[in-house]
Amino acid sequence: MKVKDVLNLKDDSKVILKGHILNSLGDEKYTFSDGTAEVIVEIDNEDWAGREITPDSVVEIFGEVDKDFSKPTKIDVDLFQIK
């Protein structure tokens, strides 16, 4: 699945994406891109489990689409793996 396609999915749709976390936006939010588009992902602090990544690290995220009419689409991440 590609980020550009995820942006059109319904709220709470399950997604699996592979790409890069580009930067931190604060408050557990990060910019994620797979080269087709960018989306905000929300990763709880406890889910990091001490792992560190760089924008060059390839990660696979598993989560759900979170749509709110007043905010950009984001992905609530349940789990992520460094590839």
Secondary structure by P-SEA (a helix, b strand, c coil): ccaaaaaaccccccccccccccccccccbbbbbcccbbbbbbbcccccccccccccbbbbbbbbbbbbccccccccccccccc
